[in-house]
Amino acid sequence: MYNIISGTPCKDILVDFQENCKLGSASFEYGYVTHGWWYGFKRRNRHRLVTKRGEKFSSHHANWTKMKNVCQMYDVIYDELVDAGVAINL
């Protein structure tokens, strides 16, 4: 987490907050978030975050990428782009 905010204004804001609230102990380094903060963040925002493993798909899903299906998808998307005025029929 520290690498994300290192060298940004967010780090300075975090340091100011930690110093003003007198957080930490003698060995505490200002500008770092702790594991407790991270777990609390995930708990407070669990309705917004999705943390799960990827889904495994069965082998028959490979059939979806046949040329016929790709052409049909292209035609549908192209028609929508023409209707939106983003593309023109040649």
C-alpha positions as CSV (number, residue, x, y, z in Angstrom):
1,M,0.0,0.0,0.0
2,Y,2.9,2.4,0.7
3,N,4.2,2.2,-2.8
4,I,1.0,3.5,-4.2
5,I,1.0,6.7,-2.2
6,S,4.8,7.2,-2.0
7,G,5.8,10.6,-3.4
8,T,2.2,11.9,-3.8
9,P,0.2,14.5,-1.9
10,C,-1.8,11.7,-0.3
11,K,1.3,10.6,1.6
12,D,1.6,14.1,3.1
13,I,-2.0,14.1,4.0
14,L,-1.6,10.8,5.7
15,V,1.4,11.9,7.7
16,D,-0.4,15.1,8.8
17,F,-3.4,13.0,9.9
18,Q,-1.3,10.5,11.8
19,E,0.7,13.3,13.6
20,N,-2.4,15.3,14.5
21,C,-4.2,12.2,15.9
22,K,-1.0,11.1,17.7
23,L,-1.2,7.7,16.2
24,G,1.5,5.0,16.5
25,S,4.2,4.2,19.0
26,A,7.9,4.9,19.3
27,S,8.6,2.4,16.4
28,F,5.8,3.7,14.3
29,E,6.8,5.2,10.9
30,Y,4.5,8.0,9.8
31,G,3.3,7.8,6.2
32,Y,2.6,4.0,6.3
33,V,-0.7,2.4,6.7
34,T,-1.0,-0.6,8.9
35,H,-2.5,-4.0,8.3
36,G,-5.3,-3.1,10.7
37,W,-6.2,0.0,8.6
38,W,-6.2,-2.2,5.5
39,Y,-8.5,-4.8,7.0
40,G,-10.8,-2.0,8.4
41,F,-10.9,-0.4,5.0
42,K,-11.9,-3.7,3.4
43,R,-14.6,-4.2,6.0
44,R,-16.0,-0.7,5.7
45,N,-16.1,-0.9,1.9
46,R,-17.1,-4.5,1.4
47,H,-20.2,-3.5,-0.4
48,R,-18.0,-1.8,-3.1
49,L,-15.2,-4.3,-3.3
50,V,-15.1,-7.6,-5.0
51,T,-12.4,-9.9,-3.8
52,K,-12.8,-13.4,-5.0
53,R,-11.0,-15.9,-7.1
54,G,-11.5,-16.1,-10.8
55,E,-14.1,-18.4,-12.1
56,K,-13.2,-21.5,-14.0
57,F,-15.1,-22.0,-17.3
58,S,-15.8,-25.4,-18.8
59,S,-14.3,-26.4,-22.0
60,H,-17.5,-25.9,-24.1
61,H,-17.1,-22.1,-23.6
62,A,-14.3,-22.3,-26.3
63,N,-17.1,-22.9,-28.8
64,W,-18.3,-19.3,-28.3
65,T,-15.4,-17.9,-30.2
66,K,-16.2,-19.5,-33.5
67,M,-15.9,-17.3,-36.6
68,K,-19.6,-17.2,-37.1
69,N,-20.2,-15.8,-33.6
70,V,-17.4,-13.2,-33.9
71,C,-18.9,-12.0,-37.3
72,Q,-22.3,-11.7,-35.8
73,M,-21.0,-9.7,-32.8
74,Y,-19.1,-7.4,-35.1
75,D,-22.2,-6.8,-37.2
76,V,-24.3,-6.0,-34.2
77,I,-21.7,-3.6,-32.7
78,Y,-21.1,-2.0,-36.1
79,D,-24.9,-1.4,-36.6
80,E,-25.0,0.2,-33.1
81,L,-22.1,2.5,-34.0
82,V,-23.8,3.6,-37.2
83,D,-27.1,4.3,-35.2
84,A,-25.1,6.4,-32.7
85,G,-23.6,8.4,-35.5
86,V,-20.0,7.4,-34.6
87,A,-19.5,5.4,-37.8
88,I,-20.9,5.4,-41.4
89,N,-21.8,2.6,-43.7
90,L,-19.4,2.3,-46.6
